[in-house]
């Protein structure tokens, strides 16, 4: 039996199914399918006949699929998968069992990666059940080795596998587990505020990035002091960047997502006003500070260690500092820090509500920003255009 590395909470995860407030089957996703998965679903539809066969035929599409994907399940106008019932359950699963489902539907939010021949299994926090599991946790997350858990996967195959040619080109990638243990330790220094821990991690990864570029794959991960925001820096620079990042909700979101982001903008003092050159962004830094204070009080009462757990979990999921092995360490670090800032902005925007609204904001943010290959380059570009990609600019972003 193969072995795998995973967060210690992994065996405790259980899908909420129809009890989930933010059912992933209604999230405006076009679910990718491999050729074999597409053919299995079509064959199952032919056996079912009648209404379900017709619905499956309308749901599957080859045209418009992302690069490298054979086909996909297209979502309806309401953003939901056409095979999802009003109770949040899957018609295909109910009629044919779990084996006929595609790997994404069968496994989300669980992930399975092969990295340097090693199985890595985790749970995305873009899921209500995962966030709820982490919320009440007091002890730090540990990464443990155990027997490979099938969970719908085959041994020797993963939802992502590191190509050997990438590993050969960047030998530092073979040190992922060693480096992640050190990064988790930096994020779990509870005597320091979370933004300082994030800043120290970013500073350490900046030095590691330089070492790799100098051709030093065995360089150690050191933790220099985090930079302080420049005194002359205006908080509105960071707020403007975060606002632009969150426009993806409005541009590509469902009506429910658009209402959510409008509420966040309104509470945080963000307004778009039509000017001579088009929409002009107006920011009220005092309004955001007020929301941020409410957010911090709410978290202190309900989930004092959740920021730590979310980011430690995310570095495992994202394979920080390497991602998929193609982008540089610093680019991956910038996006990791941007996601942290975006989540804090969203959490500030709903801090006037009940705690479950904060959980929902986190789930929405993590789904949007950690399951898209397109958002990372756009976000990094915006950080660079606004001068927030250096130590002081990043410190300002992390202070939101």
Short mmCIF file of the C-alpha atoms (twelve columns), coordinates in Angstrom:
data_MODEL
# 
_entry.id   MODEL 
# 
loop_
_atom_site.group_PDB 
_atom_site.id 
_atom_site.type_symbol 
_atom_site.label_atom_id 
_atom_site.label_alt_id 
_atom_site.label_comp_id 
_atom_site.label_asym_id 
_atom_site.label_seq_id 
_atom_site.Cartn_x 
_atom_site.Cartn_y 
_atom_site.Cartn_z 
_atom_site.pdbx_PDB_model_num 
ATOM 1   C CA . UNK A 1   0.000   0.000  0.000   1 
ATOM 2   C CA . UNK A 2   1.332   3.453  -0.929  1 
ATOM 3   C CA . UNK A 3   1.819   6.183  1.659   1 
ATOM 4   C CA . UNK A 4   0.582   9.761  1.484   1 
ATOM 5   C CA . UNK A 5   1.194   13.074 3.239   1 
ATOM 6   C CA . UNK A 6   -1.830  15.038 4.430   1 
ATOM 7   C CA . UNK A 7   -3.034  17.497 7.110   1 
ATOM 8   C CA . UNK A 8   -3.895  15.681 10.310  1 
ATOM 9   C CA . UNK A 9   -7.579  16.692 10.107  1 
ATOM 10  C CA . UNK A 10  -8.054  15.008 6.710   1 
ATOM 11  C CA . UNK A 11  -9.737  11.789 7.993   1 
ATOM 12  C CA . UNK A 12  -12.333 13.887 9.856   1 
ATOM 13  C CA . UNK A 13  -13.714 15.610 6.748   1 
ATOM 14  C CA . UNK A 14  -17.305 14.779 5.762   1 
ATOM 15  C CA . UNK A 15  -19.354 16.443 3.011   1 
ATOM 16  C CA . UNK A 16  -22.482 18.280 4.217   1 
ATOM 17  C CA . UNK A 17  -24.304 17.400 0.962   1 
ATOM 18  C CA . UNK A 18  -27.775 18.955 0.929   1 
ATOM 19  C CA . UNK A 19  -27.127 20.756 4.236   1 
ATOM 20  C CA . UNK A 20  -24.410 22.968 2.737   1 
ATOM 21  C CA . UNK A 21  -25.309 26.672 2.480   1 
ATOM 22  C CA . UNK A 22  -22.943 27.169 -0.461  1 
ATOM 23  C CA . UNK A 23  -23.388 23.955 -2.373  1 
ATOM 24  C CA . UNK A 24  -20.474 23.553 -4.803  1 
ATOM 25  C CA . UNK A 25  -22.905 22.222 -7.437  1 
ATOM 26  C CA . UNK A 26  -24.438 25.711 -7.643  1 
ATOM 27  C CA . UNK A 27  -21.244 27.719 -7.882  1 
ATOM 28  C CA . UNK A 28  -21.156 28.797 -11.530 1 
ATOM 29  C CA . UNK A 29  -18.481 26.216 -12.356 1 
ATOM 30  C CA . UNK A 30  -18.128 24.460 -15.668 1 
ATOM 31  C CA . UNK A 31  -16.874 21.103 -14.381 1 
ATOM 32  C CA . UNK A 32  -14.007 19.687 -16.514 1 
ATOM 33  C CA . UNK A 33  -14.231 16.114 -17.783 1 
ATOM 34  C CA . UNK A 34  -11.627 13.783 -19.222 1 
ATOM 35  C CA . UNK A 35  -12.632 11.797 -22.309 1 
ATOM 36  C CA . UNK A 36  -13.259 8.620  -20.299 1 
ATOM 37  C CA . UNK A 37  -15.416 10.526 -17.790 1 
ATOM 38  C CA . UNK A 38  -17.424 12.156 -20.560 1 
ATOM 39  C CA . UNK A 39  -18.044 8.780  -22.227 1 
ATOM 40  C CA . UNK A 40  -19.011 7.132  -18.916 1 
ATOM 41  C CA . UNK A 41  -21.616 9.805  -18.218 1 
ATOM 42  C CA . UNK A 42  -23.034 9.599  -21.744 1 
ATOM 43  C CA . UNK A 43  -23.264 5.799  -21.455 1 
ATOM 44  C CA . UNK A 44  -24.998 6.106  -18.085 1 
ATOM 45  C CA . UNK A 45  -27.489 8.542  -19.594 1 
ATOM 46  C CA . UNK A 46  -28.361 6.126  -22.378 1 
ATOM 47  C CA . UNK A 47  -29.066 3.414  -19.815 1 
ATOM 48  C CA . UNK A 48  -31.281 5.711  -17.739 1 
ATOM 49  C CA . UNK A 49  -33.307 6.889  -20.719 1 
ATOM 50  C CA . UNK A 50  -36.149 9.382  -20.409 1 
ATOM 51  C CA . UNK A 51  -35.811 12.748 -18.688 1 
ATOM 52  C CA . UNK A 52  -32.403 12.094 -17.128 1 
ATOM 53  C CA . UNK A 53  -30.866 11.060 -20.455 1 
ATOM 54  C CA . UNK A 54  -32.185 14.247 -22.056 1 
ATOM 55  C CA . UNK A 55  -30.876 16.356 -19.168 1 
ATOM 56  C CA . UNK A 56  -27.424 14.762 -19.358 1 
ATOM 57  C CA . UNK A 57  -27.317 15.413 -23.098 1 
ATOM 58  C CA . UNK A 58  -28.074 19.095 -22.564 1 
ATOM 59  C CA . UNK A 59  -25.567 19.376 -19.698 1 
ATOM 60  C CA . UNK A 60  -22.473 18.008 -21.434 1 
ATOM 61  C CA . UNK A 61  -20.447 20.086 -23.893 1 
ATOM 62  C CA . UNK A 62  -17.176 19.772 -25.724 1 
ATOM 63  C CA . UNK A 63  -17.085 23.231 -27.234 1 
ATOM 64  C CA . UNK A 64  -15.768 25.992 -25.004 1 
ATOM 65  C CA . UNK A 65  -13.865 23.635 -22.707 1 
ATOM 66  C CA . UNK A 66  -10.669 24.954 -21.046 1 
ATOM 67  C CA . UNK A 67  -7.344  24.075 -22.649 1 
ATOM 68  C CA . UNK A 68  -6.352  20.486 -21.984 1 
ATOM 69  C CA . UNK A 69  -9.904  19.454 -21.061 1 
ATOM 70  C CA . UNK A 70  -11.891 17.108 -23.299 1 
ATOM 71  C CA . UNK A 71  -15.375 18.305 -22.256 1 
ATOM 72  C CA . UNK A 72  -17.258 19.909 -19.400 1 
ATOM 73  C CA . UNK A 73  -20.595 20.072 -17.606 1 
ATOM 74  C CA . UNK A 74  -22.026 23.484 -18.436 1 
ATOM 75  C CA . UNK A 75  -23.859 25.320 -15.664 1 
ATOM 76  C CA . UNK A 76  -27.335 26.757 -16.085 1 
ATOM 77  C CA . UNK A 77  -28.294 30.434 -16.215 1 
ATOM 78  C CA . UNK A 78  -28.611 30.412 -12.419 1 
ATOM 79  C CA . UNK A 79  -25.037 29.132 -12.062 1 
ATOM 80  C CA . UNK A 80  -26.123 25.678 -10.895 1 
ATOM 81  C CA . UNK A 81  -25.253 22.347 -12.446 1 
ATOM 82  C CA . UNK A 82  -28.358 21.169 -14.370 1 
ATOM 83  C CA . UNK A 83  -28.008 17.759 -12.677 1 
ATOM 84  C CA . UNK A 84  -28.356 19.286 -9.190  1 
ATOM 85  C CA . UNK A 85  -31.775 19.031 -7.497  1 
ATOM 86  C CA . UNK A 86  -33.372 21.832 -5.491  1 
ATOM 87  C CA . UNK A 87  -32.285 19.912 -2.377  1 
ATOM 88  C CA . UNK A 88  -28.646 20.192 -3.478  1 
ATOM 89  C CA . UNK A 89  -28.254 16.532 -4.450  1 
ATOM 90  C CA . UNK A 90  -26.976 15.034 -7.709  1 
ATOM 91  C CA . UNK A 91  -29.482 13.310 -9.974  1 
ATOM 92  C CA . UNK A 92  -26.721 11.362 -11.711 1 
ATOM 93  C CA . UNK A 93  -25.285 10.126 -8.419  1 
ATOM 94  C CA . UNK A 94  -28.725 9.106  -7.186  1 
ATOM 95  C CA . UNK A 95  -29.546 7.158  -10.382 1 
ATOM 96  C CA . UNK A 96  -26.169 5.596  -11.211 1 
ATOM 97  C CA . UNK A 97  -23.967 5.744  -8.105  1 
ATOM 98  C CA . UNK A 98  -20.719 7.655  -7.404  1 
ATOM 99  C CA . UNK A 99  -18.489 5.728  -9.816  1 
ATOM 100 C CA . UNK A 100 -20.037 7.345  -12.889 1 
ATOM 101 C CA . UNK A 101 -19.222 10.881 -11.697 1 
ATOM 102 C CA . UNK A 102 -16.217 12.780 -12.985 1 
ATOM 103 C CA . UNK A 103 -13.224 13.060 -10.665 1 
ATOM 104 C CA . UNK A 104 -13.962 16.688 -9.731  1 
ATOM 105 C CA . UNK A 105 -17.542 15.941 -8.671  1 
ATOM 106 C CA . UNK A 106 -16.501 12.744 -6.925  1 
ATOM 107 C CA . UNK A 107 -13.743 14.250 -4.829  1 
ATOM 108 C CA . UNK A 108 -14.141 18.033 -4.231  1 
ATOM 109 C CA . UNK A 109 -12.987 19.575 -1.910  1 
ATOM 110 C CA . UNK A 110 -10.482 16.765 -1.437  1 
ATOM 111 C CA . UNK A 111 -7.379  17.036 -3.594  1 
ATOM 112 C CA . UNK A 112 -4.802  14.488 -4.623  1 
ATOM 113 C CA . UNK A 113 -1.421  15.508 -5.976  1 
ATOM 114 C CA . UNK A 114 1.625   13.503 -7.014  1 
ATOM 115 C CA . UNK A 115 4.777   15.485 -6.311  1 
ATOM 116 C CA . UNK A 116 8.154   13.912 -6.860  1 
ATOM 117 C CA . UNK A 117 6.506   10.476 -6.670  1 
ATOM 118 C CA . UNK A 118 4.761   11.251 -3.363  1 
ATOM 119 C CA . UNK A 119 0.991   11.265 -2.769  1 
ATOM 120 C CA . UNK A 120 -0.336  14.475 -1.160  1 
ATOM 121 C CA . UNK A 121 -3.971  14.584 -0.019  1 
ATOM 122 C CA . UNK A 122 -5.766  17.591 1.432   1 
ATOM 123 C CA . UNK A 123 -9.047  19.514 1.619   1 
ATOM 124 C CA . UNK A 124 -9.707  22.909 0.054   1 
ATOM 125 C CA . UNK A 125 -11.093 25.503 2.449   1 
ATOM 126 C CA . UNK A 126 -13.327 26.667 -0.405  1 
ATOM 127 C CA . UNK A 127 -15.855 24.412 1.302   1 
ATOM 128 C CA . UNK A 128 -18.145 25.107 4.238   1 
ATOM 129 C CA . UNK A 129 -17.368 21.743 5.855   1 
ATOM 130 C CA . UNK A 130 -13.607 22.376 5.780   1 
ATOM 131 C CA . UNK A 131 -13.895 25.890 7.231   1 
ATOM 132 C CA . UNK A 132 -16.204 24.623 9.974   1 
ATOM 133 C CA . UNK A 133 -13.732 21.839 10.737  1 
ATOM 134 C CA . UNK A 134 -10.880 24.340 11.117  1 
ATOM 135 C CA . UNK A 135 -12.854 27.007 12.996  1 
ATOM 136 C CA . UNK A 136 -12.966 25.348 16.423  1 
ATOM 137 C CA . UNK A 137 -9.518  23.807 16.197  1 
ATOM 138 C CA . UNK A 138 -7.084  24.988 18.865  1 
ATOM 139 C CA . UNK A 139 -3.898  23.026 18.127  1 
ATOM 140 C CA . UNK A 140 -1.695  23.847 15.119  1 
ATOM 141 C CA . UNK A 141 -2.175  21.837 11.923  1 
ATOM 142 C CA . UNK A 142 0.400   19.099 11.447  1 
ATOM 143 C CA . UNK A 143 1.234   17.234 8.245   1 
ATOM 144 C CA . UNK A 144 1.296   13.500 8.834   1 
ATOM 145 C CA . UNK A 145 2.158   10.433 6.802   1 
ATOM 146 C CA . UNK A 146 -0.323  7.584  6.537   1 
ATOM 147 C CA . UNK A 147 -1.633  4.949  4.238   1 
ATOM 148 C CA . UNK A 148 -2.945  6.194  0.912   1 
ATOM 149 C CA . UNK A 149 -6.714  6.812  1.099   1 
ATOM 150 C CA . UNK A 150 -8.346  6.025  -2.240  1 
ATOM 151 C CA . UNK A 151 -11.292 8.475  -1.965  1 
ATOM 152 C CA . UNK A 152 -12.055 7.837  -5.615  1 
ATOM 153 C CA . UNK A 153 -8.447  8.062  -6.835  1 
ATOM 154 C CA . UNK A 154 -6.071  5.470  -8.152  1 
ATOM 155 C CA . UNK A 155 -2.610  4.953  -6.728  1 
ATOM 156 C CA . UNK A 156 0.055   6.444  -8.951  1 
ATOM 157 C CA . UNK A 157 -2.342  9.033  -10.419 1 
ATOM 158 C CA . UNK A 158 -3.290  12.468 -9.170  1 
ATOM 159 C CA . UNK A 159 -5.492  15.410 -10.041 1 
ATOM 160 C CA . UNK A 160 -2.119  17.102 -10.561 1 
ATOM 161 C CA . UNK A 161 1.230   15.406 -11.182 1 
ATOM 162 C CA . UNK A 162 4.537   17.268 -11.259 1 
ATOM 163 C CA . UNK A 163 6.134   16.663 -14.677 1 
ATOM 164 C CA . UNK A 164 9.596   15.145 -14.331 1 
ATOM 165 C CA . UNK A 165 11.061  17.641 -16.810 1 
ATOM 166 C CA . UNK A 166 9.995   20.495 -14.502 1 
ATOM 167 C CA . UNK A 167 11.633  18.794 -11.523 1 
ATOM 168 C CA . UNK A 168 14.813  18.270 -13.523 1 
ATOM 169 C CA . UNK A 169 14.852  21.941 -14.513 1 
ATOM 170 C CA . UNK A 170 14.194  23.167 -10.954 1 
ATOM 171 C CA . UNK A 171 15.811  20.734 -8.476  1 
ATOM 172 C CA . UNK A 172 14.695  22.887 -5.527  1 
ATOM 173 C CA . UNK A 173 11.155  21.558 -6.132  1 
ATOM 174 C CA . UNK A 174 12.197  18.228 -4.619  1 
ATOM 175 C CA . UNK A 175 12.412  20.022 -1.231  1 
ATOM 176 C CA . UNK A 176 8.714   20.930 -1.071  1 
ATOM 177 C CA . UNK A 177 7.891   18.955 2.089   1 
ATOM 178 C CA . UNK A 178 10.965  20.173 3.981   1 
ATOM 179 C CA . UNK A 179 10.257  23.803 3.098   1 
ATOM 180 C CA . UNK A 180 6.545   23.569 3.881   1 
ATOM 181 C CA . UNK A 181 7.239   22.320 7.390   1 
ATOM 182 C CA . UNK A 182 9.445   25.375 7.934   1 
ATOM 183 C CA . UNK A 183 6.817   27.703 6.432   1 
ATOM 184 C CA . UNK A 184 4.076   26.227 8.622   1 
ATOM 185 C CA . UNK A 185 6.278   26.804 11.674  1 
ATOM 186 C CA . UNK A 186 6.639   30.487 10.719  1 
ATOM 187 C CA . UNK A 187 2.865   30.862 10.365  1 
ATOM 188 C CA . UNK A 188 2.242   29.153 13.700  1 
ATOM 189 C CA . UNK A 189 4.249   31.606 15.865  1 
ATOM 190 C CA . UNK A 190 1.268   32.597 17.986  1 
ATOM 191 C CA . UNK A 191 3.175   35.164 20.027  1 
ATOM 192 C CA . UNK A 192 3.136   37.401 16.909  1 
ATOM 193 C CA . UNK A 193 0.206   39.043 15.091  1 
ATOM 194 C CA . UNK A 194 -0.850  37.175 11.954  1 
ATOM 195 C CA . UNK A 195 0.167   39.957 9.548   1 
ATOM 196 C CA . UNK A 196 3.700   39.899 11.013  1 
ATOM 197 C CA . UNK A 197 3.903   36.126 10.547  1 
ATOM 198 C CA . UNK A 198 2.765   36.522 6.943   1 
ATOM 199 C CA . UNK A 199 5.317   39.297 6.426   1 
ATOM 200 C CA . UNK A 200 8.159   37.206 7.836   1 
ATOM 201 C CA . UNK A 201 7.157   34.286 5.638   1 
ATOM 202 C CA . UNK A 202 7.121   36.564 2.591   1 
ATOM 203 C CA . UNK A 203 10.560  37.953 3.517   1 
ATOM 204 C CA . UNK A 204 11.943  34.433 3.898   1 
ATOM 205 C CA . UNK A 205 10.531  33.362 0.537   1 
ATOM 206 C CA . UNK A 206 11.933  36.497 -1.102  1 
ATOM 207 C CA . UNK A 207 15.415  35.420 -0.017  1 
ATOM 208 C CA . UNK A 208 14.766  31.842 -1.135  1 
ATOM 209 C CA . UNK A 209 13.644  33.161 -4.525  1 
ATOM 210 C CA . UNK A 210 16.943  35.035 -4.878  1 
ATOM 211 C CA . UNK A 211 18.894  31.939 -3.856  1 
ATOM 212 C CA . UNK A 212 17.183  29.814 -6.506  1 
ATOM 213 C CA . UNK A 213 17.952  32.411 -9.160  1 
ATOM 214 C CA . UNK A 214 21.612  32.306 -8.061  1 
ATOM 215 C CA . UNK A 215 21.550  28.551 -8.662  1 
ATOM 216 C CA . UNK A 216 21.460  27.468 -4.997  1 
ATOM 217 C CA . UNK A 217 18.789  24.727 -4.770  1 
ATOM 218 C CA . UNK A 218 19.966  23.735 -1.268  1 
ATOM 219 C CA . UNK A 219 19.559  27.219 0.233   1 
ATOM 220 C CA . UNK A 220 17.996  27.311 3.688   1 
ATOM 221 C CA . UNK A 221 14.765  29.119 4.511   1 
ATOM 222 C CA . UNK A 222 15.610  31.936 6.895   1 
ATOM 223 C CA . UNK A 223 13.148  34.352 8.455   1 
ATOM 224 C CA . UNK A 224 14.382  37.962 8.340   1 
ATOM 225 C CA . UNK A 225 12.328  40.617 10.062  1 
ATOM 226 C CA . UNK A 226 9.164   41.576 8.227   1 
ATOM 227 C CA . UNK A 227 9.182   44.990 6.593   1 
ATOM 228 C CA . UNK A 228 7.126   47.839 8.032   1 
ATOM 229 C CA . UNK A 229 4.706   49.717 5.758   1 
ATOM 230 C CA . UNK A 230 6.226   52.960 4.485   1 
ATOM 231 C CA . UNK A 231 5.065   55.892 6.603   1 
ATOM 232 C CA . UNK A 232 4.013   57.860 3.552   1 
ATOM 233 C CA . UNK A 233 2.061   54.897 2.166   1 
ATOM 234 C CA . UNK A 234 -1.646  55.492 1.863   1 
ATOM 235 C CA . UNK A 235 -3.911  52.671 3.014   1 
ATOM 236 C CA . UNK A 236 -6.103  53.526 0.051   1 
ATOM 237 C CA . UNK A 237 -3.442  52.154 -2.325  1 
ATOM 238 C CA . UNK A 238 -3.905  48.695 -0.848  1 
ATOM 239 C CA . UNK A 239 -7.682  49.121 -0.669  1 
ATOM 240 C CA . UNK A 240 -7.821  50.143 -4.317  1 
ATOM 241 C CA . UNK A 241 -5.882  47.025 -5.326  1 
ATOM 242 C CA . UNK A 242 -8.118  44.742 -3.266  1 
ATOM 243 C CA . UNK A 243 -11.220 46.397 -4.700  1 
ATOM 244 C CA . UNK A 244 -10.007 45.737 -8.239  1 
ATOM 245 C CA . UNK A 245 -9.310  42.098 -7.338  1 
ATOM 246 C CA . UNK A 246 -12.846 41.660 -6.030  1 
ATOM 247 C CA . UNK A 247 -14.436 43.016 -9.190  1 
ATOM 248 C CA . UNK A 248 -14.148 39.461 -10.557 1 
ATOM 249 C CA . UNK A 249 -17.154 38.606 -8.399  1 
ATOM 250 C CA . UNK A 250 -19.181 41.268 -10.105 1 
ATOM 251 C CA . UNK A 251 -17.921 40.705 -13.629 1 
ATOM 252 C CA . UNK A 252 -18.261 36.919 -13.625 1 
ATOM 253 C CA . UNK A 253 -20.525 36.214 -10.668 1 
ATOM 254 C CA . UNK A 254 -24.068 35.038 -10.232 1 
ATOM 255 C CA . UNK A 255 -26.677 37.567 -9.012  1 
ATOM 256 C CA . UNK A 256 -26.116 36.187 -5.497  1 
ATOM 257 C CA . UNK A 257 -22.348 36.731 -5.758  1 
ATOM 258 C CA . UNK A 258 -22.869 40.233 -7.114  1 
ATOM 259 C CA . UNK A 259 -25.166 41.103 -4.200  1 
ATOM 260 C CA . UNK A 260 -22.528 39.744 -1.807  1 
ATOM 261 C CA . UNK A 261 -19.682 41.816 -3.210  1 
ATOM 262 C CA . UNK A 262 -21.872 44.939 -3.368  1 
ATOM 263 C CA . UNK A 263 -22.571 44.546 0.343   1 
ATOM 264 C CA . UNK A 264 -18.837 44.220 1.062   1 
ATOM 265 C CA . UNK A 265 -18.048 47.315 -1.004  1 
ATOM 266 C CA . UNK A 266 -20.794 49.364 0.605   1 
ATOM 267 C CA . UNK A 267 -19.795 48.450 4.167   1 
ATOM 268 C CA . UNK A 268 -16.075 48.986 3.490   1 
ATOM 269 C CA . UNK A 269 -16.613 52.451 1.999   1 
ATOM 270 C CA . UNK A 270 -16.057 51.548 -1.653  1 
ATOM 271 C CA . UNK A 271 -18.020 53.411 -4.351  1 
ATOM 272 C CA . UNK A 272 -17.819 53.528 -8.122  1 
ATOM 273 C CA . UNK A 273 -18.888 56.906 -9.512  1 
ATOM 274 C CA . UNK A 274 -19.311 57.699 -13.192 1 
ATOM 275 C CA . UNK A 275 -16.801 60.346 -14.228 1 
ATOM 276 C CA . UNK A 276 -15.529 61.932 -17.425 1 
ATOM 277 C CA . UNK A 277 -13.128 59.045 -18.054 1 
ATOM 278 C CA . UNK A 278 -15.560 56.297 -17.002 1 
ATOM 279 C CA . UNK A 279 -16.126 54.696 -13.612 1 
ATOM 280 C CA . UNK A 280 -14.038 56.344 -10.888 1 
ATOM 281 C CA . UNK A 281 -13.177 54.550 -7.659  1 
ATOM 282 C CA . UNK A 282 -13.905 56.371 -4.390  1 
ATOM 283 C CA . UNK A 283 -12.601 54.937 -1.092  1 
ATOM 284 C CA . UNK A 284 -13.417 55.757 2.516   1 
ATOM 285 C CA . UNK A 285 -10.481 54.460 4.574   1 
ATOM 286 C CA . UNK A 286 -12.247 55.301 7.858   1 
ATOM 287 C CA . UNK A 287 -15.241 53.159 6.905   1 
ATOM 288 C CA . UNK A 288 -12.927 50.232 6.157   1 
ATOM 289 C CA . UNK A 289 -11.061 50.679 9.447   1 
ATOM 290 C CA . UNK A 290 -14.375 50.583 11.307  1 
ATOM 291 C CA . UNK A 291 -15.314 47.326 9.554   1 
ATOM 292 C CA . UNK A 292 -11.849 45.884 10.181  1 
ATOM 293 C CA . UNK A 293 -12.148 46.544 13.906  1 
ATOM 294 C CA . UNK A 294 -15.533 44.785 13.996  1 
ATOM 295 C CA . UNK A 295 -14.024 41.894 12.025  1 
ATOM 296 C CA . UNK A 296 -11.122 41.490 14.427  1 
ATOM 297 C CA . UNK A 297 -13.422 41.522 17.457  1 
ATOM 298 C CA . UNK A 298 -15.712 38.938 15.845  1 
ATOM 299 C CA . UNK A 299 -12.781 36.636 15.042  1 
ATOM 300 C CA . UNK A 300 -11.272 36.988 18.534  1 
ATOM 301 C CA . UNK A 301 -14.565 35.795 19.991  1 
ATOM 302 C CA . UNK A 302 -15.409 33.039 17.506  1 
ATOM 303 C CA . UNK A 303 -12.262 31.751 15.806  1 
ATOM 304 C CA . UNK A 304 -8.977  33.059 17.271  1 
ATOM 305 C CA . UNK A 305 -6.753  30.647 15.301  1 
ATOM 306 C CA . UNK A 306 -8.676  30.380 12.040  1 
ATOM 307 C CA . UNK A 307 -6.495  32.795 10.034  1 
ATOM 308 C CA . UNK A 308 -3.497  30.640 10.907  1 
ATOM 309 C CA . UNK A 309 -5.274  27.410 10.001  1 
ATOM 310 C CA . UNK A 310 -6.570  28.789 6.702   1 
ATOM 311 C CA . UNK A 311 -3.154  29.930 5.524   1 
ATOM 312 C CA . UNK A 312 -1.295  26.807 6.668   1 
ATOM 313 C CA . UNK A 313 -3.922  24.711 4.921   1 
ATOM 314 C CA . UNK A 314 -3.658  26.890 1.827   1 
ATOM 315 C CA . UNK A 315 0.106   26.644 1.557   1 
ATOM 316 C CA . UNK A 316 -0.299  22.843 1.538   1 
ATOM 317 C CA . UNK A 317 -3.093  23.006 -1.052  1 
ATOM 318 C CA . UNK A 318 -1.284  25.547 -3.256  1 
ATOM 319 C CA . UNK A 319 2.034   23.724 -2.940  1 
ATOM 320 C CA . UNK A 320 3.562   27.037 -1.853  1 
ATOM 321 C CA . UNK A 321 6.200   28.160 -2.699  1 
ATOM 322 C CA . UNK A 322 6.139   26.301 -6.026  1 
ATOM 323 C CA . UNK A 323 2.503   26.117 -7.206  1 
ATOM 324 C CA . UNK A 324 2.482   23.931 -10.301 1 
ATOM 325 C CA . UNK A 325 6.231   24.353 -10.731 1 
ATOM 326 C CA . UNK A 326 6.034   26.861 -13.580 1 
ATOM 327 C CA . UNK A 327 5.887   30.255 -11.805 1 
ATOM 328 C CA . UNK A 328 8.673   31.685 -9.685  1 
ATOM 329 C CA . UNK A 329 8.732   31.526 -5.878  1 
ATOM 330 C CA . UNK A 330 8.116   35.272 -5.524  1 
ATOM 331 C CA . UNK A 331 5.131   35.309 -7.888  1 
ATOM 332 C CA . UNK A 332 3.515   32.506 -5.899  1 
ATOM 333 C CA . UNK A 333 4.291   34.350 -2.657  1 
ATOM 334 C CA . UNK A 334 2.686   37.565 -3.906  1 
ATOM 335 C CA . UNK A 335 -0.507  35.747 -4.803  1 
ATOM 336 C CA . UNK A 336 -0.583  33.872 -1.488  1 
ATOM 337 C CA . UNK A 337 -0.336  37.190 0.382   1 
ATOM 338 C CA . UNK A 338 -2.931  38.796 -1.907  1 
ATOM 339 C CA . UNK A 339 -5.410  35.996 -1.185  1 
ATOM 340 C CA . UNK A 340 -4.897  36.558 2.557   1 
ATOM 341 C CA . UNK A 341 -5.616  40.288 2.116   1 
ATOM 342 C CA . UNK A 342 -8.658  39.618 -0.083  1 
ATOM 343 C CA . UNK A 343 -10.128 37.245 2.505   1 
ATOM 344 C CA . UNK A 344 -9.647  39.820 5.253   1 
ATOM 345 C CA . UNK A 345 -11.339 42.465 3.090   1 
ATOM 346 C CA . UNK A 346 -14.318 40.168 2.479   1 
ATOM 347 C CA . UNK A 347 -14.508 39.259 6.161   1 
ATOM 348 C CA . UNK A 348 -14.501 42.959 7.110   1 
ATOM 349 C CA . UNK A 349 -17.365 43.594 4.713   1 
ATOM 350 C CA . UNK A 350 -19.688 41.117 6.440   1 
ATOM 351 C CA . UNK A 351 -18.566 41.666 10.042  1 
ATOM 352 C CA . UNK A 352 -21.884 43.366 10.808  1 
ATOM 353 C CA . UNK A 353 -23.670 40.012 10.467  1 
ATOM 354 C CA . UNK A 354 -23.648 36.602 12.130  1 
ATOM 355 C CA . UNK A 355 -20.570 34.385 12.186  1 
ATOM 356 C CA . UNK A 356 -21.945 32.037 9.519   1 
ATOM 357 C CA . UNK A 357 -21.882 34.979 7.076   1 
ATOM 358 C CA . UNK A 358 -18.131 35.276 7.681   1 
ATOM 359 C CA . UNK A 359 -17.713 31.559 6.950   1 
ATOM 360 C CA . UNK A 360 -19.666 31.985 3.719   1 
ATOM 361 C CA . UNK A 361 -17.497 34.958 2.693   1 
ATOM 362 C CA . UNK A 362 -14.351 32.872 3.241   1 
ATOM 363 C CA . UNK A 363 -15.725 29.977 1.207   1 
ATOM 364 C CA . UNK A 364 -16.712 32.284 -1.662  1 
ATOM 365 C CA . UNK A 365 -13.313 33.964 -1.650  1 
ATOM 366 C CA . UNK A 366 -11.294 30.767 -1.496  1 
ATOM 367 C CA . UNK A 367 -13.326 29.161 -4.276  1 
ATOM 368 C CA . UNK A 368 -12.898 32.165 -6.502  1 
ATOM 369 C CA . UNK A 369 -9.231  32.886 -5.908  1 
ATOM 370 C CA . UNK A 370 -7.682  29.460 -5.340  1 
ATOM 371 C CA . UNK A 371 -9.434  27.464 -8.082  1 
ATOM 372 C CA . UNK A 372 -8.690  29.731 -11.033 1 
ATOM 373 C CA . UNK A 373 -5.522  29.607 -13.123 1 
ATOM 374 C CA . UNK A 374 -6.347  33.007 -14.650 1 
ATOM 375 C CA . UNK A 375 -6.515  35.166 -11.530 1 
ATOM 376 C CA . UNK A 376 -2.953  34.721 -10.304 1 
ATOM 377 C CA . UNK A 377 -1.157  36.492 -13.197 1 
ATOM 378 C CA . UNK A 378 -3.737  39.288 -13.218 1 
ATOM 379 C CA . UNK A 379 -3.390  39.817 -9.477  1 
ATOM 380 C CA . UNK A 380 0.412   39.819 -9.532  1 
ATOM 381 C CA . UNK A 381 0.342   42.312 -12.412 1 
ATOM 382 C CA . UNK A 382 -1.917  44.664 -10.434 1 
ATOM 383 C CA . UNK A 383 0.342   44.435 -7.365  1 
ATOM 384 C CA . UNK A 384 3.334   45.367 -9.503  1 
ATOM 385 C CA . UNK A 385 1.547   48.220 -11.255 1 
ATOM 386 C CA . UNK A 386 0.646   49.705 -7.874  1 
ATOM 387 C CA . UNK A 387 4.084   49.202 -6.329  1 
ATOM 388 C CA . UNK A 388 2.821   46.685 -3.785  1 
ATOM 389 C CA . UNK A 389 5.118   43.846 -4.836  1 
ATOM 390 C CA . UNK A 390 8.070   44.945 -2.678  1 
ATOM 391 C CA . UNK A 391 8.546   44.357 1.074   1 
ATOM 392 C CA . UNK A 392 6.973   47.627 2.208   1 
ATOM 393 C CA . UNK A 393 4.093   47.475 -0.251  1 
ATOM 394 C CA . UNK A 394 3.366   43.884 0.714   1 
ATOM 395 C CA . UNK A 395 3.470   44.846 4.405   1 
ATOM 396 C CA . UNK A 396 0.817   47.483 3.667   1 
ATOM 397 C CA . UNK A 397 -1.358  44.906 1.907   1 
ATOM 398 C CA . UNK A 398 -1.025  42.463 4.820   1 
ATOM 399 C CA . UNK A 399 -2.047  45.145 7.310   1 
ATOM 400 C CA . UNK A 400 -5.579  45.469 5.873   1 
# 
